[in-house]
Amino acid sequence: MLRSRPWIKGRGTDELAHLRDLSPQVLPGCGAWFVVAIAVPFEKFPNRRFSKDREIDLRAMVQLHIKQGSESQFLLDTTVDIAVEDLTKQVAAIYNGRLKIDRICTEICELAEHGIFLPINMQGLTDEQIEELKLKDEWAEKCIPSGGFEFKKDEIGRRNGRAPNESMKNVLKRTVEEAKALISKKQVQANVCVTMEMVKDALDQLRGAVMIVYPMGLPPHDPIREEFEGKEELSGLQAGKLVTEEAEAQLWWAGKELQRSKKLSDYIGKNEKTKIIVKIQKRGQGAPAREPIVSEDEQKKMMMYYYKRQEELKKLDENDDESYLDSDWSDRHALKRQFQGVKDIKWGPRK
């Protein structure tokens, strides 16, 4: 018997009413707070984001905060019964999928500004060199963006300069922003878990936007098309160094490597309501650095406090004026003279 998830609000809510209708397994007399583990269609929870081809599992989940080095990547929900082998593949797939989306978004922004990719033998050449060598881009006339193009020369010499018009450019850039937001690292702060379905949705959005602007498709040598078809060549590039293949991926928690032959419960126990920080890296790189004792926000607050304290001490050092010693309140013998009746005695003749 498991307690309902925190997002099931309280007694008498519509969500719990749906649960009673859907399953006779809800325990009577428990005030609709305790239910057995059941699966319900996602339509019953319109305020919760779920994949359309999956059902909601009301069992508590372990939340993994995936990091690469000291940098947060994404959150992932799983169970303690999952094999580390399967978990490693799942984490690596999402991690590499997010990198793929980032690469595609970068190239789509270039596509919106300067048009399609030039053939390899024409890249980096000036117009005079292209004419001298009698080179011709056969795909320039085949791949014309919808609504015509505006010529914007690519100073780097990678693209042909036939950029889409303003409306089509906005379609590409808006889709890029939506795809980036879907798998953004800011989802960690918003406590939103990323799934492989979300990564696929982002890829589908980008693919659809490119098809709207270029219904005839992109040249086979264009990196965007290569990414969509899984034929990207990243060897020798910085982007290739960031990719962590599933076979080379390792997961670390609390300074320990999670062995693929074991289950997650062998390390964190049977408690499903757990949140842990897991770091992913390539095999052979050794143990990652441990988490700092204080968080980045706490460190900023501490630095701000000590800076203010230091400024206050500086002001006290500068203020060495002792004129206050002439004031009545600083006289140590004032109370004694008051009791003796010798307060405010004036010397000299009275006027």
C-alpha positions in Angstrom: 0.0 0.0 0.0 1.6 3.3 -1.2 0.8 6.9 -0.5 -0.4 8.9 -3.4 1.9 11.2 -5.3 2.2 14.8 -3.9 0.6 16.2 -7.1 -2.6 14.5 -6.2 -4.0 17.4 -4.3 -6.3 16.2 -1.5 -9.6 14.7 -0.5 -12.4 15.1 -3.0 -10.4 16.3 -5.9 -11.3 15.5 -9.5 -8.2 13.4 -9.9 -9.1 11.1 -7.1 -12.7 10.9 -8.2 -11.3 9.6 -11.5 -9.3 7.0 -9.7 -12.4 5.7 -7.9 -14.2 5.4 -11.3 -11.2 3.8 -13.0 -10.2 1.1 -10.5 -12.0 -0.9 -7.8 -8.7 -1.3 -6.1 -8.9 2.0 -4.3 -9.2 1.1 -0.7 -12.5 2.2 0.9 -12.4 4.0 4.2 -9.0 5.5 3.6 -10.4 8.9 2.7 -9.0 8.5 -0.9 -5.5 9.2 0.4 -4.1 5.7 0.2 -4.3 3.7 -3.0 -2.7 0.6 -4.3 -0.4 1.0 -7.3 -2.5 1.3 -10.4 -2.1 2.7 -13.9 -4.5 5.3 -15.3 -4.7 7.0 -18.7 -2.9 10.3 -18.9 -6.1 12.1 -20.1 -7.4 12.0 -16.5 -4.6 14.3 -15.4 -4.7 17.3 -17.9 -2.5 19.5 -15.7 0.3 16.9 -15.7 2.7 16.5 -18.7 3.1 12.9 -19.8 3.8 11.0 -23.0 0.7 10.2 -25.0 1.7 6.6 -25.6 2.3 5.9 -21.9 0.3 5.5 -18.7 0.8 7.1 -15.4 2.3 4.9 -12.7 1.2 6.1 -9.3 4.0 4.4 -7.5 6.7 6.7 -6.0 9.7 7.2 -8.2 13.4 7.8 -7.6 14.5 11.1 -9.0 18.0 11.3 -10.4 19.8 14.6 -10.8 22.1 13.9 -13.8 25.3 15.9 -13.9 28.3 16.0 -16.2 31.2 17.2 -14.1 29.8 20.0 -11.9 27.2 21.1 -14.5 23.6 20.0 -14.1 22.1 18.3 -17.2 18.6 17.0 -16.5 16.3 15.2 -14.0 15.1 11.6 -14.6 12.5 9.6 -12.8 13.2 5.8 -12.4 12.7 3.0 -9.9 15.0 1.3 -7.5 14.4 -2.0 -9.2 15.9 -0.9 -12.5 19.2 -2.6 -13.6 22.2 -0.2 -13.7 22.8 -1.5 -17.3 19.4 -0.3 -18.5 19.7 2.9 -16.5 23.1 3.7 -18.0 21.7 3.2 -21.5 18.7 5.4 -20.7 20.8 8.2 -19.3 23.3 8.1 -22.1 20.6 8.1 -24.7 18.9 11.2 -23.2 22.3 12.9 -22.7 23.4 12.4 -26.3 19.9 13.2 -27.6 20.1 16.6 -25.9 23.5 17.2 -27.5 22.1 16.3 -30.9 19.3 18.8 -30.5 21.8 21.5 -29.5 23.9 20.8 -32.6 20.8 20.8 -34.9 19.5 24.1 -33.3 22.9 25.7 -34.0 22.9 24.7 -37.6 19.2 25.6 -38.1 20.0 29.2 -36.9 22.8 29.3 -39.5 20.3 27.9 -42.1 17.9 30.7 -41.3 20.6 33.3 -41.7 22.6 32.1 -44.7 20.7 29.2 -46.5 21.8 25.7 -47.3 25.2 24.1 -46.9 27.7 24.4 -49.7 29.4 21.2 -51.2 32.6 20.3 -49.4 34.8 21.3 -52.4 33.3 24.8 -52.5 33.5 25.7 -48.8 35.9 28.5 -47.8 36.5 29.6 -51.4 36.0 33.1 -52.7 33.7 33.8 -55.7 36.8 34.3 -57.9 38.2 31.0 -56.9 34.9 29.2 -57.6 34.7 30.8 -61.0 38.4 30.0 -61.7 37.9 26.3 -60.7 34.5 26.2 -62.6 32.7 24.8 -59.6 28.9 24.8 -59.4 26.5 24.0 -56.6 23.9 21.6 -58.1 21.6 21.9 -55.1 21.3 25.6 -55.1 18.4 25.6 -57.7 16.8 22.5 -56.2 16.7 23.6 -52.6 14.9 27.0 -52.7 13.1 28.0 -49.5 9.3 28.5 -49.5 8.4 32.0 -50.4 11.7 32.8 -52.0 15.0 33.8 -50.6 17.0 36.8 -49.6 20.7 36.9 -50.3 22.9 37.2 -47.2 26.5 36.2 -47.8 28.1 33.8 -45.4 31.4 35.4 -44.4 32.7 32.0 -43.3 32.0 30.5 -46.7 30.0 27.4 -45.4 26.6 28.3 -46.8 25.4 29.6 -50.2 23.8 32.9 -48.8 20.2 32.2 -50.1 18.5 32.7 -46.8 14.7 32.2 -46.3 12.4 35.3 -46.1 11.5 36.9 -42.8 8.4 34.8 -42.1 10.1 31.5 -42.8 13.1 32.6 -40.8 10.8 33.3 -37.8 9.3 29.8 -38.2 12.8 28.2 -37.8 13.9 30.4 -35.0 10.7 30.0 -33.0 10.9 26.2 -33.3 14.5 26.3 -32.2 13.6 28.2 -29.1 10.7 25.8 -28.3 13.0 22.7 -28.8 15.7 24.2 -26.6 13.2 25.0 -23.9 11.9 21.5 -23.9 15.3 20.0 -23.0 16.9 23.0 -21.3 19.0 22.7 -18.2 16.6 25.2 -16.6 14.2 22.3 -16.3 16.3 21.1 -13.4 15.4 24.3 -11.5 11.7 23.9 -12.5 11.8 20.3 -11.2 10.7 18.9 -14.6 12.0 15.5 -15.5 13.2 14.9 -19.1 12.3 11.7 -20.9 13.4 10.2 -24.2 10.0 11.0 -25.5 10.6 14.7 -24.9 13.8 14.4 -26.8 12.1 12.7 -29.7 9.3 15.4 -29.6 11.9 18.1 -29.9 13.6 16.4 -32.8 10.2 16.0 -34.6 9.5 19.7 -34.1 12.8 20.7 -35.7 12.3 18.2 -38.5 8.8 19.6 -39.2 10.0 23.2 -39.2 12.7 22.4 -41.7 10.2 20.6 -43.9 7.9 23.6 -43.9 10.7 25.9 -45.1 12.4 23.4 -47.4 9.6 21.0 -48.5 11.9 19.5 -51.2 14.4 18.6 -48.4 18.0 19.6 -47.8 21.2 18.5 -49.7 22.6 15.2 -48.5 25.8 16.9 -47.4 23.9 19.4 -45.1 24.7 18.6 -41.4 21.1 19.1 -40.5 20.0 16.3 -42.8 22.9 14.2 -41.6 21.8 14.7 -38.0 18.2 13.7 -38.8 19.3 10.6 -40.6 21.9 9.6 -38.0 24.8 10.0 -40.4 26.6 12.9 -38.7 30.4 12.8 -38.7 31.7 14.2 -35.5 35.2 12.8 -35.5 37.8 15.5 -35.0 35.3 18.0 -33.8 34.7 19.4 -30.3 31.1 18.3 -30.5 32.3 14.7 -30.9 34.3 14.9 -27.7 31.1 15.7 -25.7 29.2 12.6 -26.9 29.3 9.7 -24.5 28.6 6.4 -26.2 26.4 3.9 -24.3 29.2 1.3 -24.2 31.6 3.8 -22.7 29.2 5.5 -20.3 29.6 5.2 -16.6 27.4 6.4 -13.8 28.8 7.5 -10.4 27.0 8.3 -7.2 28.6 9.2 -3.8 32.1 8.5 -5.1 31.1 5.0 -6.2 30.8 3.6 -9.7 27.4 2.0 -10.4 28.3 -1.5 -11.7 26.2 -2.5 -14.6 25.7 -6.0 -13.3 23.8 -4.7 -10.2 20.5 -3.0 -9.6 20.0 0.6 -8.4 18.6 -0.7 -5.1 21.9 -2.4 -4.3 23.3 1.2 -3.8 20.5 3.4 -2.6 18.2 0.9 -0.9 14.5 0.1 -1.4 13.1 3.6 -0.6 11.5 4.9 -3.8 11.1 8.4 -2.5 14.7 9.3 -3.0 16.5 12.0 -4.9 20.2 11.5 -5.6 22.9 13.2 -7.8 24.3 10.9 -10.4 27.3 11.9 -12.6 27.8 10.5 -16.1 31.2 10.3 -17.8 33.3 8.2 -20.1 35.0 5.0 -19.0 38.6 5.5 -17.9 38.3 9.0 -16.7 38.4 8.1 -13.0 36.1 9.2 -10.3 34.5 12.6 -10.8 34.9 15.4 -8.3 32.7 15.3 -5.2 29.9 17.7 -4.8 30.9 20.9 -2.9 29.8 21.2 0.8 27.8 24.4 0.1 25.8 25.1 -3.0 26.5 27.9 -5.4 23.7 30.1 -4.0 24.8 29.6 -0.5 28.4 30.5 -1.5 27.1 33.7 -3.0 25.2 34.6 0.1 28.2 33.9 2.3 30.4 36.1 0.1 27.9 38.9 0.2 27.6 38.7 4.0 31.4 38.8 4.5 31.7 41.6 2.0 29.2 43.7 3.9 30.9 42.9 7.2 34.2 43.9 5.8 32.8 47.3 4.6 31.3 47.9 8.1 34.7 47.2 9.7 36.4 49.7 7.3 33.9 52.4 8.3 34.5 51.8 12.0 38.2 52.0 11.5 37.9 55.3 9.6 35.6 56.8 12.3 38.1 57.4 15.1 36.5 60.7 16.3 36.5 60.9 20.2 34.4 64.1 20.5 31.6 62.0 22.0 33.6 61.8 25.2 32.6 65.4 26.0 28.9 64.4 26.0 27.0 64.0 29.3 26.0 60.4 28.5 29.7 59.4 28.3 30.5 60.7 31.8 31.2 57.7 34.1 30.7 59.8 37.3 27.4 61.4 36.3 25.3 59.1 38.5 27.5 59.6 41.5 27.3 63.4 41.3 23.5 63.1 40.9 23.1 61.2 44.2 25.5 63.6 46.0 23.6 66.6 44.7 26.6 68.2 43.1 25.3 68.0 39.6 25.3 71.1 37.4 27.4 73.2 39.8 28.6 76.4 38.3 31.6 78.3 39.5 31.8 82.0 39.6 29.4 84.8 40.6 25.7 84.5 39.8 24.3 86.8 37.3 
